[in-house]
Amino acid sequence: MAGSALALALLGIFAPVNGQGTSPSPQGGKPPDPELRGQWLRVGQTFACKVEAGKRITPPDPDVLSLACQRMGALGVGISEASLKAALGEPHRRLPQPNNATAYVYFLGKTDQVVKANRVVALQVSGPAPIAAYSFNQINLGDSIEKLKAQFGGPFHVGPSGLEKTDLWTYEPWPFSFEVREDRVTSIRISDPPVGAK
């Protein structure tokens, strides 16, 4: 795949568990508040999501606060399939995924997201060059590992990513990870916390 790609995956409604109902959607199905913006801050061996409430009169819904830190530009974990398509149009490709999911792939010059119960549950942007509208927590594709470490600190675990000469930097249990090749960020993935717990 030449250049960068924005791949988005939309997971359908889950099959019943033990024949009783379906799994709950991310964050109880509540969409993210478009006015809330947050940033992950490293505090020792943990992270805190610092949220800018803006000019709000009422306090934000606690169920959507964590989603404020799970954004890449205008897109974010928890947005609806309709919002995704309104922003990017119909996907260029659809790929089957486990758990009755379908990955939506967009070539923008260019990203990977996952959606459960018609909501985005993960976003991934991959490629060698920055994509201005899709940075995460001040980190973009092509950034150096020095910049990544300055923003997030060292990874909690480094392992193979599945791509040749590429390492996967994870910060579990926090819902973000990075792929690094030749000391540069080549992929950024964010997800809904319950997705990582499965």
C-alpha positions as CSV (number, residue, x, y, z in Angstrom):
1,M,0.0,0.0,0.0
2,A,1.6,3.2,-1.1
3,G,1.4,6.3,1.1
4,S,-0.8,6.5,4.1
5,A,-4.2,5.0,4.6
6,L,-7.0,5.8,7.0
7,A,-8.7,2.4,7.7
8,L,-11.9,2.4,9.7
9,A,-13.6,-0.7,10.9
10,L,-17.3,-0.9,11.7
11,L,-18.3,-3.8,13.9
12,G,-21.9,-4.8,13.7
13,I,-24.2,-5.9,16.5
14,F,-22.6,-8.7,18.4
15,A,-24.2,-12.2,18.3
16,P,-26.0,-13.2,21.5
17,V,-23.9,-14.5,24.4
18,N,-25.3,-17.8,25.7
19,G,-28.4,-17.0,23.7
20,Q,-29.3,-14.0,25.8
21,G,-29.3,-10.5,24.2
22,T,-26.3,-8.8,22.7
23,S,-23.1,-7.3,24.2
24,P,-23.4,-3.6,25.2
25,S,-22.0,-1.0,22.8
26,P,-19.0,1.1,23.8
27,Q,-19.5,3.5,26.7
28,G,-23.1,2.3,27.0
29,G,-23.9,3.5,23.5
30,K,-23.5,7.2,24.4
31,P,-21.8,9.2,21.7
32,P,-18.8,11.4,22.4
33,D,-19.5,15.1,23.2
34,P,-18.1,17.0,20.2
35,E,-17.3,20.0,22.4
36,L,-15.1,18.0,24.8
37,R,-11.4,17.7,23.9
38,G,-8.8,15.9,26.0
39,Q,-5.2,14.9,26.2
40,W,-3.5,12.0,27.8
41,L,-0.9,13.0,30.4
42,R,1.6,10.6,31.9
43,V,1.6,10.5,35.7
44,G,4.4,8.1,36.8
45,Q,3.4,4.7,35.5
46,T,-0.2,5.7,34.8
47,F,-2.0,8.2,32.5
48,A,-4.7,10.7,33.2
49,C,-7.2,12.1,30.6
50,K,-7.2,15.9,31.1
51,V,-10.4,17.3,29.5
52,E,-11.0,20.9,28.5
53,A,-14.6,21.6,29.2
54,G,-14.6,24.9,27.3
55,K,-17.5,27.2,28.1
56,R,-19.8,24.6,29.4
57,I,-22.4,25.6,32.0
58,T,-23.3,22.1,33.1
59,P,-20.7,19.4,33.9
60,P,-20.0,16.9,31.2
61,D,-21.5,13.4,31.3
62,P,-19.0,11.2,33.2
63,D,-19.7,8.3,30.8
64,V,-18.3,10.2,27.8
65,L,-15.3,11.9,29.5
66,S,-12.8,9.2,28.5
67,L,-13.9,9.5,24.9
68,A,-12.6,13.1,24.9
69,C,-9.0,11.8,24.9
70,Q,-9.7,9.2,22.1
71,R,-9.9,11.5,19.1
72,M,-8.0,11.9,15.9
73,G,-9.0,15.3,14.4
74,A,-12.7,15.4,13.8
75,L,-13.0,11.6,14.3
76,G,-13.2,9.9,17.6
77,V,-13.9,6.6,19.3
78,G,-17.7,6.4,19.9
79,I,-18.9,8.4,16.9
80,S,-21.7,6.8,14.9
81,E,-21.3,5.1,11.6
82,A,-23.5,7.9,10.1
83,S,-21.1,10.5,11.4
84,L,-18.1,8.6,10.0
85,K,-19.7,8.4,6.6
86,A,-20.8,12.1,6.8
87,A,-17.1,13.0,7.4
88,L,-15.4,10.6,4.9
89,G,-18.2,9.2,2.6
90,E,-18.5,5.6,1.7
91,P,-15.4,3.5,2.4
92,H,-13.1,2.5,-0.5
93,R,-13.0,-1.1,0.8
94,R,-14.9,-3.3,3.3
95,L,-13.0,-6.2,4.9
96,P,-14.6,-8.9,7.1
97,Q,-13.3,-8.9,10.7
98,P,-13.8,-11.2,13.7
99,N,-16.9,-10.9,15.8
100,N,-19.3,-10.0,13.0
101,A,-17.3,-6.9,12.2
102,T,-16.5,-5.1,9.0
103,A,-13.4,-2.9,8.5
104,Y,-14.0,0.3,6.6
105,V,-10.8,1.3,4.7
106,Y,-10.4,4.8,3.4
107,F,-7.4,5.9,1.3
108,L,-6.9,9.6,2.0
109,G,-3.3,10.1,0.9
110,K,-4.1,8.8,4.1
111,T,-6.4,5.5,8.2
112,D,-8.0,2.1,10.5
113,Q,-11.0,2.4,12.8
114,V,-13.2,-0.1,14.4
115,V,-16.9,0.4,15.3
116,K,-19.2,-1.8,17.4
117,A,-23.0,-1.7,17.4
118,N,-22.7,1.0,14.7
119,R,-20.2,3.1,16.7
120,V,-16.5,3.6,16.2
121,V,-14.6,1.6,18.8
122,A,-11.1,2.0,17.4
123,L,-9.2,4.3,15.1
124,Q,-5.8,3.5,13.4
125,V,-3.8,5.7,11.1
126,S,-0.9,4.2,9.3
127,G,1.8,5.3,6.9
128,P,5.2,6.9,6.7
129,A,4.2,10.6,6.4
130,P,2.2,12.9,8.7
131,I,-1.5,13.4,8.1
132,A,-2.3,16.9,9.5
133,A,-5.9,16.3,10.4
134,Y,-5.3,13.0,12.2
135,S,-2.7,13.5,14.9
136,F,-3.3,12.0,18.4
137,N,-2.2,13.8,21.6
138,Q,0.3,15.9,19.6
139,I,1.8,12.8,18.0
140,N,1.6,12.3,14.2
141,L,2.9,9.8,11.7
142,G,6.5,10.3,11.0
143,D,7.3,11.8,14.4
144,S,10.5,10.7,16.0
145,I,10.6,8.3,19.0
146,E,12.1,11.1,21.0
147,K,8.9,13.2,20.5
148,L,6.8,10.1,21.3
149,K,8.7,9.5,24.5
150,A,8.5,13.2,25.4
151,Q,4.7,13.0,25.1
152,F,4.0,9.5,26.5
153,G,7.2,8.4,28.2
154,G,8.7,5.0,27.4
155,P,6.4,2.2,26.4
156,F,5.2,-0.3,29.0
157,H,5.9,-3.1,26.5
158,V,7.8,-3.4,23.1
159,G,7.1,-6.4,20.9
160,P,6.9,-7.3,17.2
161,S,4.0,-5.6,15.4
162,G,3.6,-8.3,12.7
163,L,5.2,-6.0,10.1
164,E,8.9,-6.4,9.0
165,K,11.4,-4.4,11.1
166,T,8.5,-2.7,13.0
167,D,8.0,-2.7,16.8
168,L,4.7,-2.3,18.6
169,W,4.8,0.1,21.6
170,T,2.0,-0.5,24.0
171,Y,0.9,1.3,27.2
172,E,-1.7,-1.3,28.4
173,P,-4.1,-1.0,30.1
174,W,-4.4,2.4,28.4
175,P,-6.2,2.2,25.1
176,F,-3.5,3.5,22.7
177,S,-0.4,2.0,21.0
178,F,2.1,3.0,18.3
179,E,4.1,1.1,15.7
180,V,7.7,2.3,15.2
181,R,10.0,1.6,12.4
182,E,13.5,3.1,12.0
183,D,12.9,5.4,15.0
184,R,9.8,6.9,13.5
185,V,6.1,6.5,14.3
186,T,4.4,4.6,11.4
187,S,1.0,3.8,13.0
188,I,-1.2,5.2,15.8
189,R,-4.1,3.2,17.3
190,I,-6.6,4.3,19.8
191,S,-9.6,2.3,21.0
192,D,-12.5,2.2,23.4
193,P,-11.2,0.8,26.7
194,P,-13.7,-2.2,26.8
195,V,-12.3,-3.3,23.4
196,G,-8.8,-3.9,24.8
197,A,-10.3,-5.8,27.7
198,K,-11.8,-8.5,25.4
